[in-house]
Each structure stands twice: as C-alpha cells, then as structure tokens.
C-alpha cells in the first residue's frame, strides 16, 4: 500500500458547523467535523469548518472516494459532527489547530456584494442572498417580509441565483405548494402582484452567467412568456460555430426563446401567459429611484453599455446613455463574498478569499481551504465538488510527503468536545440533526410537501435535544 493510500485509510475528521444558516438541504448548522476515535490515537486528525457542499465533499474524499452522499459521510465511523458551533467565538482556529494535525476552512460566502449606488438602502431593495434565505427558511431572514405589491421587479445579475429568484417570483402557486418553500413565503407569493421580471446584466448574451439547466427551467415555466429586445441579439447567431459546446447550447436556447418564431404549442402557451420575464443586456445600475415620499423604490436608472474587446477579454463600457425602468422591487444578485473567520487566518479583503496555493493557506502550516472561501463564489455544485476533492488530495499528498507533520498525538474531537463543554457550548450531533430533519419531513407530509422548515433556532434545538 502506498503512503498516500495509507494516509487516506487512517485520517480522522471532525466537522464543525457554524450556527448561521441552513446550508443546502443536508444541514442548516455550520460548524466542525472530525473522524472518530475508533481508529488509533496516532492517526492523522483533520478538522473541517463548514457544513455546506465544500466541507462535505472535502470530508468525503478524505474518508473514502466511494461514499456518495453527505449523510453517509456524516455517519461514517471516522467522522464526528459538531453542529451549532461558532468558529471564531465558541472555539478559535488556533485551538482547532492545537487539537488537529490539519484544519480545512470550507465555510463558504456569508457576505453580500453591494451595488454601491444611491438608493440601494430604500425599502423594496433586497440582496438575492437575503431574498433566497427568506423563501428557503433561513432563521435570520424569516422577518424579511418583502413587499410584492408592485407589477415589475428588476433583478440585477444574470447568474443561476438570479434565475432562481425570477422563477420563484413568477411560478404558479400550485407548483410552489409541492416544494419545500416555507409556508410564510408561499402565502406571500400567493398574494404577489408581480407579473413581470427583468433580469439585468452589464454585458451581452454571449456572457450571460447562468447554466443551461437554469435557463431551460425558466423558458419552460408554466404561465410565463419571454419578452426580450431583438436588437440586443444582433450578430449573436453568427458566432455560434465558434463557441465551445456548453456556451453554444446555452446561446442557442437563449436565441430560441428571444427571437425565433415559436411553434404552435409554444405560441399558445405564450398567448395564455399572464406573467413575463426577460433578460436586459448591456445595462449597469446607476441609481435606485425613490418614490415621492423618498421611502421606497419606485424605479431604477441604468447606464447603457457597449462591449469592447473580444473573447474572454471583452468588457462593458458606458456609452453615456441612461435608461429609467419603473419598478417597485429591486433584487441585487451581483454576487456573494466570503468574510474573515478568525484573526489568526490570513484573508484577502479585496478578493474576499483566503489566500492559498492549491488549497494550502499561505504562510500557515496545517491550514487548508476549499469551496467559495478558496476560489470565490463561482461555478456550480460540480465545480465545488472538484475543488474540494483537489484540496483533499493536496492535504493527503502533504501527509504522504511528510510536509504536514502528523507524528505527534493530537486529541482531536475529544479535545474539542471537552473545550466546548467547559465553555457551556452544547453541539448538535448528526443524530440530533436527523431529529430536526425527521420533524420537518413529518410536518411537510401533513401539507403535501417534502418538508415544512422550522424557522426558529430555539425550536430546532428543542427538537434536537428531545
């Protein structure tokens, strides 16, 4: 057996999950994960901070490649799960490093990128992160109560999150009822007056940031029709032959929705549609326009751009023209950003990432990172999976080469557990989380939904510890 494989077989992992948000559907507790003490005390011990895909994929690769679900990873004999732990407050990164041979930071991107324009603090202006948190059941966003009394909504940004938000605003209630959307969001959307959604981006159709899957779901959304400006697609069809296959397929679908004459069935769908959506390209926000009482959003002023350059070097340049769009709801989906977790961890504030080389945190031995905090909030779930596997491989290589010292005995999860107990912190175990999951599923069944999410952390903890 090679040194690399030997290291793989013996690694123990602790996953710490910070309390803050519901991360995907596997868990809502961020914190710490570490492999159990059923293996020898001298085996390498790794702590992973973060309960989202990056943290679980990193753990998955360290435990065993064939494990294919997050649940199996969390239940593995060599993995300990500590939810409801705030790294940087309940326990420091330096304390984790004392207990483990390696610490992997995979805590994602909790912050919002702001537009930096006048009026973005008006009522009726929301970040996509908060809006998504509202309908997905994040406890901290449960009081958002967005005003949906307007006819037109403008979403700034053209990535997958932007299309998710557009689809949520325009989906028929009968479809939403069958999802795990929170009941309070479902009730609000059922009364929504929004009938038109514009998805705005600063560059052109060839640079749209969504994936074909998200665009297809938007195009096929019942009860809606696309409304786009044909002039914004001039010359696009002529470029198709030169595009890489994924971009070509995406652009073909976009052109079909935007300018091609629809077939009989599609034409009938569009004629019956009471709601509309469309991309607006080559536009950049300049100002959110206030209502007459200066309290809430009444519109948005956009700069009209043109493109300069070719290929990957293309950039949007202002033409000097402006355009005002009347709307009562503005949702900024221009990106997330990671935040510093602990003063002991290097952080690049400009790029909003932890500076690293192949997942190795720079100038800090035994500290690694994966996911958005490593590369920035880009890509799809497969991107995060591959990125996390890369970090895990880097860590295992360091063990195999001896550049990561695993010769000393470390206390691992037992040391962290003792420290948390001393401080009065009561972690949520994975079996505790499963109680929450089971209760949400039970509540959902009574409503004909996959689950009904709990929105109060206190209630979650009460269920977990029952």
BELZI-V742527 format. One record per helix or strand. SS is the DSSP state (H for helix, E for strand). FROM is the first residue (numbers start at 1). TO is the last residue. If there is no record, write none. Layout:
BEGIN
ss->[SS | SS]
from->[FROM | FROM]
to->[TO | TO]
END
This chain:
BEGIN
ss->[H | E | E | E | E | E | H | H | E | E | E | H | E | E | E | E | E | H | H | E | H | H | H | E | H | H | E | H | H | H | H | E | E | E | H | E | E | E | E | E | E | E | E | H | H | H | E | H | H]
from->[3 | 12 | 19 | 27 | 31 | 45 | 53 | 70 | 79 | 87 | 91 | 93 | 102 | 111 | 118 | 123 | 125 | 128 | 139 | 152 | 160 | 173 | 183 | 196 | 205 | 212 | 224 | 230 | 237 | 245 | 264 | 275 | 283 | 296 | 311 | 315 | 329 | 336 | 348 | 353 | 356 | 360 | 367 | 372 | 381 | 413 | 428 | 430 | 457]
to->[10 | 17 | 23 | 29 | 34 | 49 | 63 | 75 | 83 | 87 | 91 | 99 | 105 | 112 | 118 | 123 | 127 | 136 | 141 | 156 | 170 | 176 | 190 | 200 | 207 | 219 | 226 | 233 | 242 | 258 | 272 | 280 | 290 | 308 | 313 | 326 | 332 | 337 | 348 | 353 | 357 | 361 | 369 | 375 | 401 | 422 | 428 | 445 | 464]
END
